[in-house]
Amino acid sequence: MTPVSVEKAKQIWQDTLQNITIGTEYIRPDAASGRILSKNIHAAYAYPPYRKSPFDGYALRYADGTAKYRVLATIGAGETYDNAVAPGEAVRLMTGCALPDDCDTIVMQEQTTRDGDVIVLHGTVRKGDYIIPVGEECDKGTRLFTAGTHLTGGAISAAVGMGNEELSVYKMPRAVLVTSGQELVMPGAKRSKGQIYNSNAYLFTSLLREYGFTQVTHMHVTDKAETLRTETERIGAALKNADILISTGGVSVGLFDTMPQIYEALGARKLYDRITMRPGSAAFGGVIEQDGRTIPVLGLSGNPAAAFNAFHLIALPVLRRLQGETVTDLPVLACTMVGGVNKDNPVDRFVQGMISFSDGRPFFTPNTVATSSSLLGLAHTNGLAIIQKGTPPCRDGETADVLLLKFI
């Protein structure tokens, strides 16, 4: 199969997953942070639902030429004054209070002096001053947010404030993360010469959770021929309660790269098996059709830095699409390079590094070690500089487009 570019791989996934999500559910607003709306939200009533005061002051039944008003009562937020208010009379009220029905003007407290139950107005007062009207922000039935909206604290607040008790959201994708390789051991286990600790297990379970995908099941396979069948069966069983399979390692062309055999045994239909980018070219994309469901399969390199790039460029947009997001790509910021990338670019290159700001200007400093297996630089990586195929090296002081990761 011919290798594909990053953009082509993204287009393949967009076409494959068009109109495919993993279902919806209604949840309470207190559980909705970070979720994606599956239905439009409308205002249950006009907002504000009553005329109100923007500050502490007096609500008047305005009488032309009258400077003195008799104060009938004082009310706080949440209280109302339901009796009649005649011309020349007023009600003291606090910020946000509902105006009595007969009142048509608000005067700031600072514009008055008070003696007993009488206030005297100072300065210019006009009928209708300072009243916040019913529906100043929206009318009843106004569409507040469309399906596909990412629910932030502000969005949830607005939805609740305008009468929505439950929100319809897309279900959260359940991920199976598979790490592969007999050279990997988990922390706490004895590590022999030639083995390393399974940092990828922690890298990608953490990345998934940091991006809001909290339902993650991790399992490890050894790449041994004698365990291939049982390990495939374990993964297949886990997929019955999962929506996406992400693996790291075992997708290249080495003698012990067995993940493609596992994908095939699970019934995956291959979409691509290599991506023209550095680092991260070792990759697999496919889908498993199971019980009427389409399960994406994304095989990433076993090298941490390479897999980190493929995760953000390919896997993350797929996850976002599954949960109903309409905008799935990372944002881009034009940054001044610090140090530069002095390499030729026969394929698209995505350089890991750190975005920082000085005097409000964004700068990008590439990581010192830029191999596909580098690990330490990931601790402070918050951006990927895009160096397109066929372009010259990007020197110190030049401008580069940088993908912003979540951790800036």
Buried (B, 14 or more C-beta within 10 A) or exposed (E): EEBBBBEBBBEBBEEBBEEEBBEBEEBEBEEBEBBBBBBEBBBBBBBBBBBBBEBBBBBBBBBEEEEEBEBBBEBEEEEBBEEEBEEBBBBBBBEBBBBBBBBBBBBBBEBBEEEEEEBEBEEEBEEEBBBBEBBEBBEBEBEBBEBBBBBEEEBBEBBBBBBBEEBBBBBBBBBBBBBBBBBBBEEEEEBEEEBEBBBBBBBBBEBBEEBBBEBBBBBBBBBEEEBBEEBBEBBBEBBEEBBBBBBBBBBBEEEBBBBBBBBEBBBBBBBBBBBBBBBBBBBBBBBBEBEEBBBBBBBBBBBBBBBBBBBBBBBBBBBBBBBBBEEBEBEEBEBBBBBBBEBEBEBBBBBBBBBBEEEEEBBBBBBEEBEBEBBEBBEEBBBBBBBEEEEEEBEEEEEBBBBBBEEB
